[in-house]
Amino acid sequence: MAAPATAPKAPEGKAIRVLVVANQESVLAAQMTGRIEQIDAALGSTIRAGQVLLRFNCEAQQAQLKMANAEYYGAQRTFESKAKLQAMQSVSELEVQQAAAAAQRAKAQIELIQVQIKQCSVRAPFSGRVTKLHAKRYESVNVSQALLEVVDNGKLKVKLNVPSNWLVWLKPGAAFSINIDETGQSYAGRVVRMNGRVDTVSQSIEIEGEVVGKPVQLLPGMSGVARFAQATKP
């Protein structure tokens, strides 16, 4: 009786270079033109989602909001007055509609300025760390100018390229070990997703894995080698 076929095996102890990357990273840019009033973040500092990292001087916008509120108050009172007069047939319906439209425009102006004021504060999009500061306090910046860079301090990912002939046995969920150069320590990892295309030149495929747990020593940008245990068909 013929022996059952087995899946091709990965070379025992085959080392594949890996790069540690953050699950999320972002360059936060200015959404307005203005002068930076305060920076509440430092290089390498830990941040939480929603935390204010930077504030602009927005005295002008606050003054505009007060003016807009005053205009809306006057427009709304005018509309209410004309609505009462219409009930007594003292003004036309057109005048009432015009007064209502003026009040709506004034309210919309308030909402617009409120949106602008929200842009005066730059908040952290997720919890993590600050990796770079591009701006300084009291500096004037333009729209879209980079202010700071942040990375997620949650689960870390690793990226690596493995031989394409490993596809016959390597699947999402496969476990591997990671030896990181900077820490000299070994960590557990597992395959999360695989590229849908093989590189025809190198005959390799890009793999994305995750580090099991949250080792505090690991930082994005570290590198090392991954080793897959010899794989056999179940």
C-alpha positions as CSV (number, residue, x, y, z in Angstrom):
1,M,0.0,0.0,0.0
2,A,1.4,3.4,-1.0
3,A,2.4,5.8,1.7
4,P,0.1,8.9,1.9
5,A,1.5,12.0,0.2
6,T,2.9,14.8,2.4
7,A,3.0,18.5,1.8
8,P,6.3,20.1,0.8
9,K,8.3,21.2,3.8
10,A,9.8,24.6,4.6
11,P,13.6,24.5,5.0
12,E,14.3,23.7,8.7
13,G,15.4,26.9,10.5
14,K,15.0,29.0,7.3
15,A,15.5,32.6,8.4
16,I,13.4,35.3,6.7
17,R,14.0,39.0,7.3
18,V,11.1,40.8,8.9
19,L,10.3,44.5,9.7
20,V,8.1,45.5,12.6
21,V,5.5,48.1,11.7
22,A,2.7,49.8,13.6
23,N,-0.9,48.7,13.0
24,Q,-1.8,52.4,12.3
25,E,0.4,55.4,11.7
26,S,-0.5,58.9,10.6
27,V,0.9,62.3,9.7
28,L,-1.4,64.9,11.2
29,A,-1.5,68.0,9.1
30,A,-3.0,71.5,9.6
31,Q,-6.5,72.0,8.5
32,M,-6.3,75.7,8.8
33,T,-3.8,78.6,8.4
34,G,-2.8,80.0,11.7
35,R,-0.3,80.4,14.5
36,I,0.4,77.5,16.9
37,E,-0.5,78.5,20.4
38,Q,0.3,75.4,22.3
39,I,1.8,71.9,21.7
40,D,0.8,69.3,24.3
41,A,3.0,66.4,23.0
42,A,6.6,65.6,23.0
43,L,8.8,63.2,20.9
44,G,8.1,59.7,22.1
45,S,5.3,60.6,24.5
46,T,2.3,58.3,25.0
47,I,-1.0,59.7,23.7
48,R,-4.6,58.5,24.0
49,A,-7.3,58.7,21.4
50,G,-9.1,62.1,21.3
51,Q,-6.3,63.8,23.3
52,V,-5.6,67.4,22.2
53,L,-2.0,67.4,20.9
54,L,-1.8,70.9,19.4
55,R,-3.8,74.1,19.6
56,F,-4.0,77.1,17.2
57,N,-4.6,80.7,18.2
58,C,-8.3,81.1,17.3
59,E,-9.2,84.5,18.9
60,A,-10.4,85.8,15.5
61,Q,-12.7,82.8,15.0
62,Q,-14.1,83.2,18.6
63,A,-14.8,86.8,17.8
64,Q,-16.5,85.9,14.6
65,L,-18.7,83.3,16.4
66,K,-19.9,86.0,18.8
67,M,-20.8,88.2,15.9
68,A,-22.6,85.4,14.2
69,N,-24.6,84.6,17.3
70,A,-25.6,88.2,17.6
71,E,-26.7,88.3,14.0
72,Y,-28.7,85.1,14.3
73,Y,-30.4,86.4,17.5
74,G,-31.5,89.6,15.6
75,A,-32.6,87.7,12.5
76,Q,-34.6,85.2,14.6
77,R,-36.3,87.9,16.5
78,T,-37.2,89.7,13.3
79,F,-38.6,86.5,11.9
80,E,-40.7,85.8,15.0
81,S,-42.0,89.4,14.9
82,K,-43.0,89.2,11.3
83,A,-44.7,85.9,11.8
84,K,-46.9,87.5,14.5
85,L,-47.7,90.4,12.3
86,Q,-48.7,88.1,9.5
87,A,-51.2,86.5,11.8
88,M,-52.7,89.9,12.0
89,Q,-52.4,90.4,8.3
90,S,-50.0,93.3,8.8
91,V,-47.2,91.9,6.6
92,S,-47.1,89.7,3.5
93,E,-46.1,86.0,3.4
94,L,-43.1,87.0,1.3
95,E,-41.7,89.2,4.0
96,V,-42.1,86.4,6.5
97,Q,-40.3,83.9,4.2
98,Q,-37.5,86.4,3.6
99,A,-37.1,86.9,7.4
100,A,-37.0,83.1,7.9
101,A,-34.4,82.7,5.2
102,A,-32.2,85.4,6.8
103,A,-32.4,83.6,10.1
104,Q,-31.5,80.3,8.5
105,R,-28.4,81.9,6.8
106,A,-27.3,83.4,10.1
107,K,-27.7,80.0,11.8
108,A,-25.7,78.3,9.0
109,Q,-22.9,80.9,9.5
110,I,-22.7,79.9,13.2
111,E,-22.3,76.3,12.2
112,L,-19.6,77.1,9.7
113,I,-17.6,79.0,12.2
114,Q,-18.1,76.2,14.8
115,V,-16.5,73.8,12.3
116,Q,-13.6,76.2,11.8
117,I,-13.1,76.4,15.6
118,K,-13.0,72.6,15.9
119,Q,-10.0,72.7,13.5
120,C,-8.2,74.9,16.0
121,S,-7.4,71.7,18.1
122,V,-5.5,68.8,16.6
123,R,-6.5,65.6,18.4
124,A,-5.0,62.1,18.4
125,P,-6.9,59.8,16.0
126,F,-5.9,56.8,18.1
127,S,-3.9,55.8,21.2
128,G,-0.2,55.4,20.6
129,R,3.0,57.5,20.6
130,V,4.4,60.6,19.0
131,T,7.2,59.7,16.6
132,K,8.0,63.1,15.0
133,L,7.3,66.8,15.5
134,H,7.3,69.0,12.4
135,A,6.2,72.3,14.0
136,K,7.0,74.5,16.9
137,R,5.1,76.7,19.3
138,Y,4.3,80.2,18.0
139,E,5.1,79.0,14.5
140,S,2.7,80.0,11.7
141,V,1.7,77.2,9.4
142,N,-0.4,76.8,6.2
143,V,-3.2,74.4,5.4
144,S,-2.0,70.8,4.8
145,Q,1.4,71.5,6.4
146,A,2.6,68.5,8.5
147,L,2.5,69.1,12.2
148,L,3.4,65.8,13.9
149,E,3.5,62.0,13.3
150,V,1.9,59.4,15.5
151,V,1.9,55.6,15.6
152,D,-0.5,53.1,17.2
153,N,0.9,51.4,20.2
154,G,-1.5,48.5,20.0
155,K,-0.8,45.2,18.3
156,L,2.3,45.4,16.1
157,K,2.6,43.9,12.6
158,V,5.5,42.3,10.8
159,K,6.1,42.3,7.1
160,L,8.2,39.7,5.3
161,N,8.7,38.1,1.9
162,V,8.8,34.3,1.7
163,P,9.5,32.0,-1.2
164,S,6.4,31.6,-3.4
165,N,6.7,27.8,-3.3
166,W,5.7,27.9,0.4
167,L,2.2,28.7,-0.7
168,V,1.4,25.0,-0.9
169,W,1.5,24.8,2.9
170,L,1.7,28.3,4.3
171,K,-1.7,29.7,5.2
172,P,-3.2,32.5,7.4
173,G,-2.9,31.5,11.0
174,A,0.4,29.7,10.6
175,A,2.7,30.3,13.6
176,F,6.3,31.4,13.4
177,S,9.0,32.8,15.8
178,I,10.5,36.2,15.5
179,N,14.0,37.1,16.7
180,I,14.4,40.9,16.9
181,D,17.9,42.3,16.4
182,E,17.4,45.4,18.7
183,T,16.1,43.5,21.7
184,G,17.9,40.1,21.3
185,Q,14.6,38.5,22.3
186,S,12.3,36.0,20.5
187,Y,8.6,36.6,20.1
188,A,5.7,34.6,18.8
189,G,4.0,35.6,15.6
190,R,1.3,34.3,13.2
191,V,0.4,34.9,9.6
192,V,-2.6,37.3,9.2
193,R,-2.8,37.9,5.5
194,M,-1.0,37.2,2.3
195,N,-0.5,39.2,-0.9
196,G,-2.6,38.2,-3.9
197,R,0.3,38.4,-6.3
198,V,3.7,36.7,-6.5
199,D,6.7,38.8,-7.4
200,T,7.8,37.3,-10.7
201,V,11.4,38.5,-10.4
202,S,12.2,37.2,-6.9
203,Q,9.6,34.4,-6.9
204,S,8.5,35.5,-3.5
205,I,5.2,36.7,-1.9
206,E,4.7,39.4,0.7
207,I,3.3,38.2,4.0
208,E,1.8,40.2,6.8
209,G,1.8,38.8,10.3
210,E,1.0,40.0,13.8
211,V,3.0,39.7,17.0
212,V,1.2,37.7,19.6
213,G,0.5,39.8,22.7
214,K,1.9,43.3,23.4
215,P,5.6,43.1,24.1
216,V,6.5,46.4,25.6
217,Q,10.1,46.3,24.3
218,L,9.0,46.1,20.6
219,L,8.8,49.4,18.6
220,P,7.9,50.0,15.0
221,G,10.9,50.1,12.8
222,M,12.7,47.3,14.5
223,S,13.8,44.3,12.4
224,G,15.0,40.8,12.7
225,V,14.4,37.3,11.3
226,A,11.4,35.0,11.3
227,R,11.6,31.2,11.4
228,F,8.8,28.8,10.5
229,A,8.7,25.4,12.0
230,Q,8.9,22.5,9.5
231,A,5.4,22.1,8.1
232,T,3.7,18.8,7.2
233,K,0.3,18.0,5.9
234,P,-2.1,17.1,8.7
